[in-house]
């Protein structure tokens, strides 16, 4: 083989050194190619109790692991020579035209993850043209979130409370502030056994112990933001964090029943979605009191360990309620491919929780925007490879999975 000295004229075009970006957060986020990369950044930059609160699940975390296994078992069917040059990712849900087939799920303790909290989330959602859901356990109030993004599509999540007057007040505030969809969470009669939180001594606000101080020593940005912004509290519920234990005690009540859900239906005249449905029977019961739609959710695996997996439960619930009832899938979404799988399996829409919070922990509002961008790109690419020009083109005929068209008992054997 004949050799020669390299020519500068040939080397020069290959020497592509990118310009230094003084915005180190933006530069860091730009390198993240998927949600897992955002998760890795979040883990480095967030104290362990906050990161584990997001990352963990109940018990042995089997429900979450099985959720991921179910998504990974899906085969999406490509279509060749389909003539589809563009993909429209917009879809209608709860009377709103969303630019993308997913929105941001309600999450609690959000400013514990990053000081920008719900404000960063709702502004990123507004820019993307997708709905944002505020939790009852949010760390910015109903009114603060409205004022931060007046044009955003805002949904409010409410727990079934034993205290109807407190619930009535929150419902009235949400309505007055222009929230269009009320999400009622029904899978929390008691808190789940979240062992990571127990081991970490998870508390709001965080306690300064030798362990937490050591943990903070190499995460100075989080602690600087925490110590130089207003105090962390459940903003829609109380002015101080001292009432947390009392409020949670009021909120979670094992004796709550379908009558309480029926009462909320009477109080709220907007769109009402019931969150925490995993079986056809419960879907039927929720619809019987006037729900407009259902959110198929196992709380991200954070309540009952060994609960059914949302993705594999979806076809059974769709068969029960029929094609006209809006179904939203929540829990386990970590990529745009997961979103497409959920839509193929029968969901009309998807909510992202962990994926959103990984972005938030990685870089505040910019991180949430990056998470949305990554999911959008993955959804678009998958749809074009599958010959789907719109969300309506995605259905069971676009996928294969070992649990599809099986009974509940047969799915349990597969698990």
N, C-alpha and C positions, 0 to 999 in steps of 0.2 A: 504494500500500500504506500503510495507516494505521499509524503507530508510536505507542508509548507508553513511558513510563519503566518499567523492570523493577520488579516488586513484591517486597519482601523476603520476603513469605510464600511466594512462588513459588521464590525463589532458595535459601532456607534448606534445603529438602529435597535440593537438588542439590549442596550443599556437603558432600561426604563426604570428609573428610580422615582417613585411617587413623591409628591410634595408633602412636607411635614404638615400635618393637620394639628393646629394648636388646641382644637376642641378634642381633648383626649377621650371624653365620653363618646362622642360621635365616631371617632376613629376605632375605638374598642368595639362598639356595636356593629360597625360596618363589616367587621371581620366575622361576625356570627353568621354562620350559614344555615342554622336551623334552631329550633327551640332548645334542643339539647345543649347547643353552644351558649345560648342565653342562660340556661340553667347553670352551666359551669361558671360563667361570670358571676351570676347571682350568689353562688355558693362561696366564692372567694371574697365577695364584698359585703356580705350580710352576716350578722352574728348568728351563731348556731341555733339558738331558740327560735328566732324569726324564720330562718331558712327551713328548719325542720317542721315548723308549724305548717308551712306551705307544702313541703316535699313529702311529709309523712301521711299516714293513714291510720285506721283503727286496728287494734290487735296485732296480729302477725302480718298485717297489710296484704292479706290474700286477695281481698276484693279488688284492690287497685292492681295487683300483679295479674290477676285473671282478666281484668279489663284490658290491660295492655296486650295480653296474650290473644284476646279475642280480636282486637284490631289487627294484630300482626298475622292472624290466620286468614285474613280476607285476601282473596285474589280479585283485583280489578281487571276487567277484560278490555284489552286494547281493541281498537277498530281501525283497520287500514283503509286507505283510499276513500276516506269518508267525506272529503270536500269541505270540512269545517275549518275555516281560517281564523275565526274569532270565537271567544267564549264569553257569554254574558253571565257574570257572577252575581248579579242582583236578584233579589227575591222578595216576596211580600210575606210579612209575618206580623200578626197582631195589629193589622191595619196600617203597617208602616212598610215603606219600600226601602229595604236595606241594600246598600251597595254591595254587600258581601253576605254569604249564607251563614254568618256567625256573628255573635255579639259577645259582650263581656258579661260574665256571670257575677252574681252578687258575692262579695267576699268580705269577711269580717277582719277586724284588727289591721286594716290595710296600711295605715301610716306606720305601723310597727315594721312593715317590710321595707318601706322607703318613705321619706318625709313628704314626698309629693302625693302619695296615696291616691285617694279617689279623684282628686283634682287632676292629677296627671292622667288617670285612666279615662275620665269623661272627656277631657279635651282631645286625647288621642282618638277616642271613639267618634267624637263629633267630626274631626278632620277626615276620618275614614268613611263616614256616613253609615255607621253601624250603631245599634242600641247599646246603652250602658245601663247596667243594673246596680242599684245601690242597696246594700244590705242594711237591715235593721241594726246590725252590729258594726256598721260603718263608722269610720273615725272622722268623717266630715258629715255635716248635717244635710238634711233634705234640701234646705234653702241654700246652703253653701255650694252644693253640687249644681243646683239650678243656676246660681249666679255665675259660676265658673264657666258654664257652657250653656247659655240660654237656648241655643238652637239645636242642642243634642236631643236625640231620642232617648228619653229617660224612663226606666222602669224602676219600680220600688219593690223590694222583697220584704215580706212580713212573716214573722213566726206566728204560729197559733198560740196566743197568750191566754192564760186563765183570766187576766185582767182585761175585760172588754173595754173599759173606759180608756185605758192606755192605748189599746189597739185602735179604738175609734179616733183618738186624737192623731195618731200617726197616719191613719188613712185619710183624714181630713187635710192634714198638712201636705201629704203627697198629692192629693187632688188639687189643692190650691196652688201648688208649685208646678203644676203642669206635667206630672208623671202620668203616662197614658196606660201603663200595664201594671197591675198588681200581681206579684208572684207570691203565692202563699206556700211556705215550706212546711211539709207535714211529716217529715221523717226524723224529727228531733224531740220525741217525748222525753228523752234524757240525753245528755251528751255521750258520745261514743268513747270507747276506751282508747285514747290516743297516747300510746306508751312513750313515744318520743317526747311529747310535751311534758309528761310526768317526769321523765328522766332529766329533762332540761330545766325543770322548775319554772315552766312557762307562766309568766304573769304579765298583766297590764296595769301600770307601767312596769318595765323590766326592773328587777332588783339588782343593785350594785353589790355583787359578791366578789370575792377573789377570782372565781371562775369567770364571771362575766367581764370583769375588768381586764383579765388576761385575753379573753376572746376579743375585746374591743381594741386591744393594743395594736393589732395589725389590720383593723378596719376603721381607721380614724374618721373617714368621711361620714359613715353612718352615724357615729356617735356625735360628731360635730353638728350634723343636721338635727339629730334628736334633741340635743341640748340647747340649740339656738332657735327652735321653733316652738309653737304653742304646745301645751301639754296634751298628751295622748289620752283620748277618752272616746266613749261611744257617743258621738256628737248628737245623734238624733234622740238620745234617751236622757242624758243628764249633762250637767255642766262640769262635773268632776268625775274622776275615775273611782272615787271612794264607794260609789253605789254599784259597782260591777257585780259583786257576788249577789247582792239583793235583787238586781235586775235579772240576772240569769235564773235565779230561783223562781222569780215570777214567770219568766218566759217559758221554761221547759216544764210541762205538766203532763204526766202520763195519763191523766184522766180525760184529756181533751178528746172530743169525738167529732163525728160527722156534723153534728148540730152546730158546733163552733164554726166549722167551715161554711155551713149554710148561713150563719149569722153574718160572716164577712161578705158573702155574696149579696146580702141585703144592703150592707153598708157601702159597697163599692159598685158604681154603675159603669165603670170602664171595663177594659179587657181584664179577665181574671184567669191566670194560669196556676195550676196546682203542681208544685215541685216535690218530687220524691216518689213518683209512681214507678213500680217495677213489675206489676202483675196485671193481667187482664181484669181480675176482680176489683182491684183498687182503682183501675182506670174507670171501670163502670160506676163505682161508688162516687168518685170525684165528679164525673159528668152528671150524676143524678142530682146534684145540688146546684147545677148551673155553671160549671166551669166552662170557659170559652176554649181552653186548650190545656195541654198537659206537658209537663217537663219530666221526661224519663231520666231519673237521676238516682244514683246511690250515694250522693253527697261526696263524690270523689273517693269513695271507699273509706270515708272518715267517720261513719256512724256504725252500722252493723257489719262486722267482718264476716266474710262468707256470704254476704248478700248477693242476689243475682247481678249479673253484669248487664249494664244498660244496653250495649249494642246487641247482645243476643236476646234480650227481652223485647226489643223494639218491634220485631215482626209480629209477635203475639199481641202486643198492645195495639198495633195498627190494625190487625185483623178484627180486634174487638170493637174499636171505635169507628172504623171505616175511614174512607179517604178524605172526608170533609173536615175532620177535627185536626187542628194544628198540633203537631207533635214536635217538641224541641228535645234534643238529646244533650245531656250534660254528663260529665265525668269521663276522664281518661283521654281526652283529646290532647295530643302532643304534636300534631303535624297537620298540614293541609290534606295529606293523604287520608288521615283519620276522619277529617271533615267529610271528604268525598265518600268514604266508606259508610259513614252514618247516614248521609243523604241517600245513598243507594239502598240501605237497609230499611228505609221508610221514614226517616226524620225529614221534617220540613226546614229545620233550622238547627243550629248548634250553639251552645254557650261554652266559652273557654274560661277556665278558672286558673289552674296552675300555670298554663302557658302565658296568660296575661301577667300573673304575678312574677314569674321568672323574668319577663321583660322589665317589669317595674323595678324589681330588685337590681337588675343589671344596669339600669340607667334611667330611672324615673319615667317621665312622659316620653322621652326619646326612646327608651327601651320598649315601652308599650307599642309605640309606633313601629318599631323594628319588628316586634313579634307579629303585628298585624300584616306588615309587608311580607314577611316570610311565609305566613299562612296563605296569603292571597296568591303569591307566586306559585306555591306548590299546588294549590287548588286549580289555578288556571292551566298549568302544565299538564296535570292529570286529566283535566277535562278535554283538552285538545288531543291528548294521546288516546282518549277513549271515544273521540268523535262526538262529544257532548257540547252543543252550542249554547245550552242554557241549563239552569238548575233542574228544570222540568224534564230534561232528557236523562237524568240520573235515576235509576231504579233497580230493583232486584235482578233484572236481566243483565245488568252491567257488572255483576259481581258473582263470585263463588266463595262459599265458606262452609266448613264442616258442620256448623250449627244451623245453617239456613234450612228452613222447612222441616224442622224437627220439633218434637214436643218438649215441654219443660223438663220432663223426666229424662228424656234422651239427652238434652243439653247438660243436665246435671252429671250424667255419666261421662260426657266429653270433658267436663271440668276436672 
